Amino acid sequence: MPDSRIELPTSWPQLSLPYGPGRNFITAHTLARCAIFSTQAWSRLSPRPRYSERTQLATTETGGITVFQTAGEQLDQGDADVFYELLRRVFIEDGNTSQEHHLRFNRGEFLQALGRARGGTTGERLDASLNRLYEARFEFDVPGLYKGKSSLILSIYSRAANSVQQFDYDVLLDVTLARLFHKNQWTLLRRCERNKLSDPLAKGIHAYYSTHATPFDLKAETLRRIMGRETMQPSKWRVVLRTALEAVQKETGWTRCTLEYLDKTRTWMVAVEKGVTAKTSSKATSQKVVAPVVNGRAEEQYDDI
């Protein structure tokens, strides 16, 4: 039975970021360590799945949190970019001081923040992502605390044609999401690295390992489920996984991103190590390279460079 003495948060957590997040994304560990945001690329030949019944999503290292999707379409890494940017704005606009926070923005400005070109198709993609984030419904089982139902976005208002409203969008996020994400379970995703990763799988791997100060070896099969690639043949999975790991290592400078076969256990393992060989600009040559885990073991200045 949940402990009635546990106090649920009444605001978004205060993150230890003396220099602010800059342009970097903000996410919670649970979102990056769960199959909420698939790394699949959907098309007419491979339509996006829709959830019509309660389905458990693969998770790992989420503090025991179990996640189910109950409605809506499968989300992807493009949707993740949109939601991570919304979360970033909650914190830079001091939304963490209130239970509700309305994010008001214009389409062109938001697309520019995401590094996307302005135009009809990119605007349509943004609308589609916002709609999917609103329509997707989830259940979260937090051990010893509560079981809750939630969506990632509570409401969306769009400016009508010929409207005198100043902003194209008014998006509402609610503090109930913070109940899932303890203050020690937030991470900055370095934007200058993620933006260079065109492969959705590389983006998902980058987000997952960015939440770890010191990654440990992980079974390739476990990572396949977290990345939403359960339907892919194991041999094909290993090919695309190796390519994605190489791309992540190239753009992050992490000292090791490998896929290895262990004869003793007959298991394919993913090994990622972070060191001090990451590429730096002249602006930050003395910066210590660490995992951008805020309010956790690796609490460091982590500006976008």
Disulfide bonds with the S-S distance in Angstrom:
none
